[in-house]
Amino acid sequence: MTEPWDTNGTGKPLTVQGDRTVLLEVNSDGFHEARDFLARFAELEKSPEFFHTYRITPLSIWNAAAAGLDADAILEFLRARSRYPVPPNVERDVRENIRKYGLLRLARDDEGIWLESSDAELLRDVTRNAAVKKLVGRSESGERLLVPPEMRGEVKQALIRIGYPVEDLAGYVVGAPFELRLRSTSRRDGTPFQLRPYQRDAADVFYAGGSEKGGSGVIVLPCGAGKTIVGLAAMQRVGAKTLVLTTNVVAVRQWKNELLDKTEIPEEEIGEYTGETKEVKAVTIATYQILTYRRKKTDPFVHFDLFSMNEWGLVVYDEVHLLPAPVFRVTAEIQATRRLGLTATLVREDKKEDEVFSLIGPKKFDVPWKVLERQGWIAQAKCIEVRVPIPDDLKPQYQNSGARQQFRLASENPAKEDVVSRLLEKHAGERKLIIGQYIDQLVTLSERLEAPLITGKTPNKERERLYKSFREGEIPLLLVSKVGNFAIDLPDASVAIQVSGTFGSRQEEAQRLGRILRPKSNGTSAWFYSLVTRESKESEFATHRQLFLTEQGYSYEIVDVDQMTPPPEPDGGR
């Protein structure tokens, strides 16, 4: 098998710079292969038309190391694909950060948990840090430090903040046993069911045969690729009572439906822990909202004791990129329990990626979106940015407003309404979603199009009814606010029209495209339209929003509304 860095005439599209940025030339031979490998250890920062800019960071290298990539592989790739010599300081940084991963370890013996290192001087150095020193106990011959079990998470947090990721080999509690068997056929319709190869690999890498090195980490897969199924496979391998945390009540029901459809678990063993009901069963599915509920800001979180209500052997964090900050605190306290994070993107707009790394675990498995698209596991998709002019009568107000108000005025540009109607006509006969940030804008469109709208105020039963009607084809068009960004199962939606978004949120852009990526029963492609007001604050943020998807291989075709024509059939980037 030819590795991505074997050139063989495929060109040298990279320029590696001393400031740890990597420029990738879009029109160069070998662009696609270089992009896919580069994404494994660097972060995309900018993606203009001709050159994409990546940055190599300590965290991106540590995640690569945790996923099995070593310094030689990274540097061999950079040397083979860079048109100029790789700067020596970049080589040193890559080797040093790869070396740092695992240099400090947590291990357990009969006396307790110890912070260990083969470098005694390093142990002495890190304990000079005030934040670390107050968390650890006695030392033993300068070779290891005793860590109180309740401080296990906080020690990892403190060390990663000073540049030392900890490899946690202290093991996990077994938890109360609970056998979960996967079915070979769907209980719902009798169709055959088996894990896809990448789903099986992801679960195996997470569990790692039950060894001390397995059991915690993050699985990164595209929306529509079956992350829930990976969760079920992990639960089967762990074989213990499991707590699943997810984003909302609709997601709770979808997890429950998948458990009933694809496992042998009886319904009475599945509990829902939400604002509507409080059940604690062998498999319990809760929302982040209920966990972070408190009557007043100064009150304690009344439902945090859910983590100690059962002998959990596994905690699954669905959509871990949305994990609320307060849950990090309790997660730091339950480090003895296996933890699985599921997400389509590790991007967090609050910059807490290091918290996910240290408290949930490093990235264990990742597959580029375009790879699964080429294999047919997710739908082919075409991304189009439609640029819309601002109406003349709105220009004076826009020009005399502050930056934040300018963004909102551009986002709610009334000229977008006619564009939506034109796009709906082009995709007549397909199931379409309209997604937006601002409720007033969505209400106006809902009334104009005579189509139902789901917002945060829509009761859960009504949401489920509308989603079901959409899936079954009774409703061809559905409008959703940001509650539709995640955890809704709409396999036959093939068109999404984004009329407004949350400033420069990369994770939101990825989640919204993900609403239409499940393979279609009729094999059709997916279309993602983003309506953006031309030469406005919105267009500035739109460029940033698209970064993550650009990194995954999606390119946005820019179309001026005045030149908009019926779209050609997408080629899937092949």
N, C-alpha and C positions, 0 to 999 in steps of 0.2 A: 504493500500500500504506500503511495506517495504522500509524504508529509507536506503540510502547507508551505514549509519554508524551503522545499526543494525547488529551485528556480526553474531549471530546464527551459530557459527562454521565456519564462512567464513575466519577466520584468522586475524592476525594483521600484515600487511605488512609495517607499517610505523615506522620510528625512527625520532622523532622530536628533533632537537638539539638547544642548546642555542644561536647559531649564526643565528637563524631563518631559517635554512635550514631544509628540510624534505627529508629523504631518503625513497624511495619507492622500496621495493624488488620485482623484476620482476617475480620471480618464486613462489611467495607466494600466498596462497589462498586469494581471495578477491582483487587481483591486479587490475583487470579491473574496478571494482566498485570504488575502492579508487582513481584510476587515474582520472576517470571522475569527481568525486566530488572535488578532490584536484585542478584540473585545474580551478575551479570557483573562487579560492581566492589565488592562488600561481602561480609563474612563473617557468617553467622548465628551468634549467640551463645546466645540463649535462645528457646524457642518454647512459652511457656505458651498457655493456651486462647484468649485474646482478642487478645494483642499479641505479635508476634515482634520480637526485638531483633537488629538487624544492626549491625556496626561497619565503618566505612571505615578501612582501614589502608594504609600506604604500599605493602605488598606486593600487596594486593588491587587497588590502583590501577595499579601497575606491570604486573601481569598483564593488566589490562584494556587498558592502553596497548599492550602487545605484541600483543594480539589485535585491535587496530585501533580501539578505542574512544577518543574524544577527550574533552577536558574540557567542551567545549560540549554534547556529547550527554548527558553525565552530569548536568551542572548544569541543562540544559533539562528533563530528566526529573524531577529533584528539585524544581525550582520548580513544574512543572506538577502534580505529584502530592502536594506537601506542603500541608497545610492552614494552615501558618504559614510566614512567610518563612524561607528557608534562612540560618542564621547565617553572617555574613561570614567567620569563621575557617574554616568548613567549605569555603566556596567557595575561599578562599585555599589550603587544603591540597590540594584536588582539583587545582587548576591547577598548584600547585607540584610535586606528585608526578608529574603527567602530564609537566610540563616536565623533571623530573629524568631521566625515562626517555629515554635517547639523548643526554643532555647530555654524557656521557662515552662515548667510542667507542674500540674497538680496531680499528685498520686496518693493512694491510700494504703495504709497498712493497719495492723491491729491497734495501733496507738491513735490513729486519726488520719486527717488529710494534711499533706505536706506540700509546700511549694519547693520544688527542687530545680537544680540546674547543675550541669557538669562544670559550670563556670562559677566558682565560689566568689570571685571578685564581683561578678555581676549581682549575685544575691546581696552582697554587702551594699553595693551601689543602690539598688532599688529600695532597700529598707531605709536608706537615708531620706527618701521621699516621705514627707510628713503624712500624706494620704495613705501610703502603703504601710508605713510603720505602725499606725494605730490599729490596723486591721489584722496583723499577724501576731502570733504568740512567740513562744520560745524558739530558739534556734538549736540546731544539733550539729556541733562540730563545724559550723560555718557552711555546711553542705545542704541544709534544708531548713525550712521554717514551718512551724505548725500553724495551720489555718483553721480557725473555728468553723465548723460546718455551716453555720448560719452566715459566715462572712465569705463563703466560696464565690458567690457572684460579685460581691463588692470588690474583692481582691482582683478579679479579672477586669472589672471596669477601671479600677485605679491604675492597673498596669498598662492597659491598652492606651490610656490617656497620656502616658509618658513614653509611648512608643514600643511597648513590649507585649505582643499578643501571647496569651497563655494557652498551651495545649492542655485541655482538661482530660486527664486519664484517670480521674478519681472514681470512675464508675457510677452506677446508678442503682437506686432501689429497684427491686424486682416489681413491686406493686402487687396488688391482689390479682391473681390469675383470672383471665377471662379469655376463653378460646373464641376466636373469630375465624370462620371458614368462608372463603370466597366461593360463590356459585359458578357453575360452568355455563349456566343459561340465565337470562334475565327473568326475574320473577314476574316482571310486569308484562312482557310480551313473548317470552319464550325464545328470544333470539340468542345465539351463542355469545358468551362473554368470556374473554380472557385478557390478561394484561398485555398491553402493547410492549414491544421490546424496551423502549426507553422508560416506560413506567416501571417495569420490572427492574431495570438497571438502577433507576433512581431509588427505589425502595431498598434494594440490596446494598447500595453504597451508603445509604442512611444507616441501616441496621448493622452493616459490616460484620455479619455472622454472630452478632451478640457480643463481640469483643469489647474491651475497654475503650477502643478507639471509635467505636460506633455509638449511635444512639442519640446524638444531638447534632443539629445543623439545619441548613436551609436548602430546599429544593426549588430551583428557578425554572419554570416552564411557561410557555406562552399561554395566554387566555385561550380556552377552548381545547387545550391539550390534555385535559383530564387530571388536574392536580388533585382533585378529590379522590380519584381512583388510586393515586399514589398514596394518599393518606390511608385509605382502606388497606392497601397492601402493607404499609408500615404497621398498622394496627394488627394485622394478621401475624406478622413476624414477631412483634413484641409479645403478643398473647397476654395482655393485661388490661385492667380497667383503664379507660381512656377518657380524657376531658378534651373536647374540641371547642375552640374559641373562634368565633367568626363575626362577620360585620353587622348583620341585622337578622330580623326574624325570618325574612324570606330565605336567607342563606341557611338558617337553622333548619328550615323545612326541607330545603334541597339536600342538605347533608343527610337528613333522616330518610328521605326518599331513596337516595343512593344506597344507604345502608340496608334498607329493606329490599331493594331491587337486586343488589349484587352480593349480598352476604346471607348467611343462614341465621343471623341474629333475629330472635323474635321481637316483635314490636314492644312488648312489655319491658324489655331490657334497655330500651333507648329513652333517655330523659331529655326534656327541653327545659332550659333554665334561662328564662327571658322575663321581660316585664309582664308577660301574660300568664306564665306558669312557672313553678319552681319545682322541678323534679330532678332528683339525683339518682341515676341508675348506673349500670355497668358501663355504658357509653352515654356520656352526658354532653349535650351541645348547648353552649351558652353564647351570648353576644358580648362584645366588648362594652357596649353601652351599659348593660346591667352590672358589669364588674366595676365600672367607673362611676356608678351612681352614688350620690350622697346628697343629703337634704340641703346642706349648706357647704360652702367652700371650706369652712373650717372644721367640718365634721369628718369622721373617718369614712372610708369606703365600706359600706355595710355588707357587701357581698364578697369581699376578698376571702372570707373563710371557705368559699367554695373550693379553693385549692387544697384545703385540709379536710374536706368533708368525706373523702373517700381515699382509699389507698391507690392513687393513680399510678400507673406504670408508664404512662405516656400523656403528654400534653401537646395537642396539635394547634398551632397558631395559623389559622387561615388568613390569607391576605396580610402576611406579616409586615409588609411595608406600611400598613395602616395601624400597626399596633400602638395604642394610646400610651403616652408617656407614663401615666401612673401604673400601668401594667408592668412596665420595666422593673419597677420597684419590687413588686411581689414576685416577679420572675427571678430577680436576684436572690430571693429567699428560698426558692425551690429548685436549686441547682442539682439536687440529688435525683430529680425526676427527668426522664428522657424527654427531650423537646424537639419537635419537628415544626419548622417554619415552611409555609407554602406561599409562593408569590410568583407573579409574572415579571417583577422588577424589584431589585434591591434598592432602587432610588427612593430616598425619603426626603421630602421637601424640608423637614426640620433638621436635616444633617445628622440624624442619629444612627447612621449606618454602623458606626462602631459599637453602639449599644446592641444592635441585632447580632453583630459578630460575637461579642463577648458573652451575652446573656442567653440568646437562643442557640447560637452556634455559627460556625463559618459556612460559607457556601459549599455544599457537598456535590451538587449536580446541577448542570446548566446545559441547555441545548439551544442554539440560535434559532430564532423563529423561522427564518428562511429555510433552514435544514428540514424542519418538520413540515413546512409547506411543500418542499420538493418531494418529500416522501408521502405526501397526501394525507397527513394526519391533521392538518389544519387547512382552512380554505385559502386559496390564492386571493390576494387583496391588492387593490389599487388605491393609493392615497392621493387625493386631489385637494389642493388649496384653491378655493375660489375667492378672488379678490373683488370686493364690492366697494363702489365709491360712496362717500358720505354725501347725503343730500345737501343741496345748496342752503336750504333753510335751517339746517342743523350746524353748518360750519361756524357761524359767529359764536354760538354757545360752546361748541367744542374748543375753539381757539381761546376763549376767555375762561376756560376751566382749568383746575389743577390736574396733575398727572393721573391721580386715581379716578377722578370723575371723567377724564378723557377716555380712560380705558373702558369705563362702563358705558359711556355714550357710544363708543365705537362698537362695543360688544352687542349692544341692543339696537344697532343701526336698523331702522325700519325698512331700509332698502333690501335687507336680507329676506324679507317675507316673500317678495316676488321670486327671488332666486330659489327659495325652498319649493315654491309651487312648480317652477320649471323642472327642478330635479325630480320631483315626484312624478311629473308627467313622463320624464325619460325612463323612469324605472317602474312604470305601471305594471301591475301584476306581480311585483316582488314585495316581500315583507320589509317594511322600512321603519327605522327608529329615528326620531329627532331628539337630540340630546342638548341640553343647555344649562347654563349656570343661573340665569335670572328668571325668577318665577313670573314676573309681569310679562316678559317677552314670550314665555312658553304658554301662558294663559291666552295671550292675543293670538298666537299661532293655533292653539287648540280650538279656539272659537272659529277662526277663519277656516280651518281645515275640517272642522266637525269631527275631530279625533280625540280619543281619551288621553288624559294627562295624569301621570303619576308623580307626586312630589312627596316630601317628607311627611306631609299631613295626611296622605292617603292611608286609610286603615289597612292593616296587613291583610285582612281577608279580601278586601277589594283589590289590593295589589296582586295577590295570588290569582284572583279570578281573571284580571286583565292579562297577566302574563300567560295564563293557561289558554285564554281565548286567542291571544296572539300566536302562541305555539301551534294551535290547532287550525289556524287560518281564518278564524271567524272575524278577527280584527287585522286588517292589512297594514295599519299605520298606528304607531304608538309614540307618544311624547313622554320623555322622562327627564326629571331634573337630575342633579348630581347623585341622587339615590340609585340611579341606574349605572353608575360607574363600575360597580363590581357586584359579583355574586348573583347575577341573574342568568338563568339558563334559557336562552332563546336560540336554539340550534338552527332555525331556518331563517333568521334575520340575515338579509344579504346586503342591506344598504343602511348606513348610518350617516346622518347629517348633523354635524356639530355646529350649532348656531352661536355658542358662546362657551367660554371655559374659564378656569380659575388661573388667571394671570399666566405664569410660565410653568405650570405643573406638568412635568414630564411623566410622572406616574399616571396622572389622569388621562393624558393622551393615549398611553399604552392601554389602559383599562377600557377606554371607549372604543378603540379599534377592536379590542378583544371581544366586545359584545357580538361581533359578526364573524368571528374566525372559526367557529365550529363548522366542520365539514357539512355541506348541504346535501340533503337527501337526493336532490336532482343534479348534484355536481356543479352547480353554478358558482361563479366567483363572488367575491365580496367587494363592496365599494365604500370607501370612507371619505366623506366630503367635510372639509373644515371651511366654514365661511368666515372670512377675515376682512375687516374694513381696511381698504387700501391706504397706505401712508399714514398710519395712526399708531397710537400706543398699543393697540391690540396686535398689529402686525409685528411689532418689536417682540412682544411676548410669545407670539405664535412660533417664531423661529426657535426659541428656547424649548417650547413645549414639544417640538418635534424631535429633539435630540436623541432620546432613547430609541425611538422607532427607527431613526436614521442609523443608529448604531447596529440595530438588528437587521438592517439591509433594506428597509423600505425607503423609497424616494418619493418625495411629494412633487407631483406635477403642478406647476403654477398656472392657473387659468384665469384670465381676466373675464369678468362676467359678460362684457360686451362681445367677447369672442368665443363664448361657450358654445360648443357643438356637442352632438351626441357622442358619448365616450366610446373609444374602441375597446375591444375585448382585451383584458389584461393578460400579459404573458407570464405573470407570476415571478418576474425577475430572473427567468432562466436564460 
